[in-house]
Amino acid sequence: RTHKRGETEMVTKATNYPTILVHGFLGVDQKNYFSYLYQYFGSFTKDLRKHWVEDLGYEVYQPALGPFTGMWERSCELYAYIFGGTVDFGKVHSKKFNHKRYGRTYPGVLKDLGKTEAHKKVNLYGHSFGGPTIKCFVDLMHNGWQEEVDGTPEDELSPLFKGGMDHLIHTMNTLSGVNNGTILDQFFNDKTMHMTEKVILKATSLLGHSRGVKVFDLGQQMFDLGLYPEDIHGKPEHQSEADFEKGFQKYASSKLDRSNWEMDIIWCKWMNDHQGVAKDIYYFAERTNNGHPVADGTYRSNTHNPITFFTGNIIGKKQPVRETGYEYGPEWYPNDGFVPVIGQSAPLNQPAVEVGPETEFKPGIWHNMPITIGDHLFWMNWTGNKYVVLKTWDRFMQRARMLPDGEDNH
């Protein structure tokens, strides 16, 4: 049977598949030293993953993906994190974007995914840039990537690029995901972004050749900027200025393969035009809004959080400086401080439904969930009532467990 939104508290559990939480831009994992002070999902006050594991008995994982890397690299890292092995960024892709083909090696948290009843499928949750990351990952699991198939010897080809594995995904949930993009990338122009990136990558170089990488790994090793934490032995040596410049130029040459560009409305539209939905996966777009319209038709932020107040007011009235391919207008003004509500919604070219009390959840279609009042950091437990944050998370974590397998629900 199908399940309605209003039935959430009444339906007997249908599945209990594991959950993977994918952080966004600048995210951290559960294992580095910084996470002892700060949890991406939970901030400084509560480890949400610990609550789900210890209090509710869920099986939950939180990988460390590159805080600044693009969605393709993060998808490849996520695949290795799940199944184990060395990250393969793809022979064709790594050559095209001028970086190393292979990354770090993972033991694999769900090596038996698809082979046992308990691990028959997995639920994916992606916050902010974690949204486009899991969109890319699911699309590769579903469709693969023909360029890699054509350009890679069969015995070298990662299974991720072959596709045909979408049956391993139960639900895909974006939380304030940058699904259709945000205008902030255009506001902070290319020159400003270039200067900012150079400062960040200089820190990457310094940090990545010291024990500091064990505290916070900035994840740019594929550009020869820094070492992996597990490769730091003895007394590390700082990277030379010449080697840093060489690595930075590699990074700079890969403009279309970087997270800041991939949150732009133009790039998101291109990606959405090349992606689709798998008929057996449930798709959910959780959205937040924290502002109000003003007399001139623009939008003003309600938040008192300085991190999202300034940027929320920019989004609420700024027009794009480059052609986006959309009819850009007032519908792009409501936002959560970082991403417009329409940017967080289902991809604009894919099948979607606005969810109400009587909506039946079905696979193969996006569900635009009712808008939550809160800013972009709500899902991280930074802002808003802590009880409300936890209950909101619990509700849609439970939702995934009450949905039958997609192939049984057509």
Residue pairs with C-beta under 8 A, 6 or more apart in sequence:
1 404
1 409
2 360
2 361
2 362
2 409
3 11
3 360
3 361
3 402
3 403
3 404
4 357
4 358
4 359
4 360
4 361
5 355
5 356
5 357
5 358
5 359
5 361
6 357
6 358
7 402
8 395
8 398
8 399
8 402
11 402
12 402
13 401
13 402
14 401
14 402
14 403
14 404
15 120
15 121
15 170
15 400
15 401
15 402
15 403
15 404
15 405
16 58
16 59
16 118
16 401
17 118
17 119
17 120
17 121
17 122
17 123
17 170
17 400
17 401
18 58
18 59
18 60
18 61
18 110
18 119
18 122
18 123
19 52
19 58
19 59
19 60
19 61
19 122
19 123
19 124
19 125
19 397
19 400
20 60
20 61
20 62
20 63
20 78
20 82
20 122
20 123
20 124
20 125
21 41
21 49
21 60
21 61
21 62
21 125
21 127
21 130
22 63
22 65
22 74
22 78
22 124
22 125
22 126
22 127
22 130
22 133
22 134
23 29
23 40
23 41
23 62
23 65
23 127
23 128
23 130
24 126
24 127
24 128
24 129
24 130
24 131
25 67
25 68
25 128
25 129
25 259
25 263
26 67
26 68
27 40
27 64
27 65
27 67
27 130
28 34
28 35
28 38
28 39
28 40
28 64
28 67
28 216
29 35
29 40
29 62
29 63
29 64
30 39
30 49
30 62
30 64
31 64
32 64
32 214
32 215
32 216
32 217
32 229
33 214
33 215
33 216
34 215
34 216
37 44
38 44
39 46
39 47
39 48
39 49
40 62
40 127
40 380
41 47
41 48
41 49
41 62
41 127
41 379
41 380
41 381
42 48
42 49
42 50
42 51
42 380
42 381
43 377
43 380
43 381
43 382
45 381
45 386
46 381
46 386
46 390
48 381
48 390
48 393
49 60
49 62
51 390
52 58
52 60
52 397
53 59
53 60
56 394
56 397
58 397
61 81
61 109
61 110
63 77
63 78
63 81
63 109
64 217
64 219
65 74
65 77
65 78
65 81
65 133
65 219
66 73
66 74
66 77
66 218
66 219
66 220
66 259
67 217
67 218
67 219
68 197
68 200
68 204
68 218
68 219
68 220
68 258
68 259
69 77
69 219
69 220
69 222
69 258
69 259
70 254
70 257
70 258
70 259
70 261
70 262
71 129
71 132
71 133
71 135
71 136
71 259
71 262
71 271
72 89
72 90
72 93
72 136
72 257
73 89
73 103
73 222
73 257
74 133
74 136
74 137
75 133
75 136
75 137
75 140
75 160
76 87
76 88
76 89
76 90
76 103
76 158
76 160
77 87
77 103
77 104
78 133
78 134
78 137
79 87
79 137
79 140
79 158
79 160
80 86
80 87
80 88
80 103
80 104
80 105
80 106
80 108
81 106
81 108
81 109
82 108
82 109
82 110
82 113
82 122
83 108
83 110
83 111
83 113
83 159
84 106
84 107
84 108
84 111
85 105
85 106
85 108
86 102
86 103
86 104
86 105
86 106
87 102
87 103
87 104
87 105
87 106
88 101
88 102
88 103
88 158
88 160
89 99
89 100
89 101
89 102
89 103
89 222
90 101
90 145
90 148
90 152
90 158
90 161
91 101
91 148
91 151
91 152
91 156
92 147
92 148
92 150
92 151
92 152
93 145
93 147
93 148
93 257
94 100
94 101
94 222
95 101
97 253
97 254
97 256
97 257
98 250
98 253
98 254
99 222
99 223
99 250
99 251
99 254
100 221
100 222
100 223
100 224
103 221
103 222
104 221
104 228
104 230
110 119
110 122
112 119
113 119
113 121
113 122
113 168
114 120
114 121
114 165
114 167
114 168
120 168
120 405
121 167
121 168
121 169
121 170
121 405
122 168
122 169
122 170
123 170
123 171
123 173
123 397
123 400
124 134
124 137
124 138
124 169
124 171
124 172
124 173
125 134
125 173
125 175
126 132
126 133
126 134
126 135
126 172
126 173
126 174
126 175
126 177
127 174
127 175
127 176
127 177
127 379
127 380
128 175
128 176
128 177
128 178
128 338
128 339
128 376
129 177
129 178
129 259
129 262
129 263
130 174
130 175
130 177
131 174
131 175
131 176
131 177
131 178
131 179
131 344
132 177
132 178
132 179
132 262
132 263
132 268
132 271
134 172
134 174
135 172
135 174
135 177
135 179
135 271
135 275
135 347
136 271
136 275
138 166
138 169
138 172
138 278
138 281
139 275
139 276
140 160
140 161
140 163
141 160
141 163
141 165
141 166
141 168
141 169
142 163
142 164
142 165
142 166
142 276
142 278
142 281
143 163
143 275
143 276
144 160
144 161
144 162
144 163
144 164
145 161
145 163
148 157
148 158
148 161
149 157
149 161
149 162
152 161
159 165
166 278
166 280
166 281
167 280
167 407
169 278
169 281
170 281
170 282
170 400
170 403
170 405
170 406
171 281
171 282
171 283
171 284
171 399
171 400
171 403
172 281
172 282
172 283
172 284
173 284
173 285
173 286
173 396
173 400
174 284
174 285
174 286
174 344
175 286
175 379
176 286
176 287
176 288
176 336
176 338
176 339
176 344
176 376
176 378
176 379
177 285
177 339
177 344
178 262
178 263
178 268
178 339
178 343
178 344
179 268
179 272
179 285
179 343
179 344
179 345
179 346
179 347
180 265
180 268
180 269
180 272
180 340
180 342
180 343
180 344
180 345
180 347
180 348
181 263
181 264
181 265
181 266
181 267
181 268
181 269
181 324
181 343
182 263
182 264
182 265
182 315
182 335
182 338
182 339
182 340
182 343
183 265
183 314
183 315
183 318
183 319
183 320
183 332
183 340
184 263
184 311
184 314
184 315
184 338
185 193
185 260
185 261
185 263
185 264
185 265
186 264
186 265
186 318
186 320
186 321
186 322
187 314
187 318
188 196
189 321
193 260
194 252
197 251
197 252
197 258
197 260
198 248
200 218
201 218
201 220
201 225
201 244
201 247
201 248
201 251
202 244
203 218
204 218
204 220
204 225
204 226
205 225
205 226
205 238
205 239
205 244
205 247
206 212
206 238
206 239
207 213
207 215
207 216
207 218
207 226
208 217
208 218
208 220
208 221
208 225
208 226
208 227
208 239
209 226
209 227
209 236
209 237
209 238
209 239
210 232
210 236
210 238
211 232
211 236
213 226
213 227
213 228
213 229
213 232
214 229
214 232
217 226
217 228
217 229
218 225
218 226
220 226
220 247
220 251
221 227
221 228
223 247
223 248
223 250
223 251
223 254
224 243
224 246
224 247
224 250
225 239
225 244
225 247
225 248
225 251
226 239
227 236
239 247
251 258
255 261
256 267
261 267
262 268
262 271
265 320
265 324
265 325
265 326
265 328
265 343
266 322
266 323
266 324
266 325
268 343
268 347
269 324
269 325
269 326
269 348
269 349
272 347
272 348
272 349
272 350
273 349
275 347
275 350
276 350
277 283
277 350
277 351
277 364
277 365
277 366
278 363
278 364
279 363
279 364
279 406
279 410
280 363
280 364
280 405
280 406
280 407
281 363
281 364
281 406
282 361
282 362
282 363
282 367
282 400
282 403
282 406
283 346
283 365
283 366
283 367
284 366
284 367
284 369
284 396
284 399
285 344
285 345
285 346
285 352
285 366
285 367
285 368
285 369
286 344
286 369
286 372
286 379
286 396
287 336
287 341
287 344
287 345
287 368
287 369
287 371
287 372
288 336
288 341
288 344
288 371
288 372
288 373
288 374
288 375
288 376
288 378
288 379
289 334
289 335
289 336
289 341
289 371
289 372
289 373
289 374
290 301
290 302
290 303
290 308
290 312
290 335
290 336
290 337
290 373
290 374
290 375
291 299
291 300
291 301
291 302
291 303
291 312
291 316
291 334
291 335
292 299
292 300
292 302
293 299
293 300
293 333
293 334
294 300
297 330
297 333
298 316
298 317
298 330
298 333
299 312
299 313
299 315
299 316
299 317
299 333
299 334
299 335
300 313
300 316
301 308
301 309
301 312
301 313
301 316
301 335
301 337
303 309
303 312
303 337
303 375
303 383
305 337
305 375
305 377
305 382
305 383
307 337
307 377
308 336
308 337
308 338
308 375
308 376
308 377
308 383
309 337
311 337
311 338
312 335
312 336
312 337
312 338
312 375
315 332
315 333
315 335
315 337
315 338
315 339
315 340
316 333
316 334
316 335
317 333
319 328
320 328
326 348
331 342
332 340
332 342
332 343
333 340
334 340
334 341
334 342
335 341
335 343
336 344
336 374
336 375
336 376
336 378
337 375
337 376
337 377
338 375
338 376
339 376
341 371
342 348
345 352
345 368
346 352
346 366
346 367
346 368
347 366
350 366
351 364
351 365
351 366
352 365
352 366
352 367
352 368
353 359
353 365
353 366
353 367
353 368
354 368
355 367
355 368
355 369
355 370
356 370
359 367
361 367
361 399
361 403
362 409
362 410
363 406
363 407
363 409
363 410
364 406
364 410
369 396
372 378
372 392
374 383
374 384
374 389
375 383
375 384
377 383
378 384
378 389
378 392
379 389
379 393
381 389
381 390
403 409
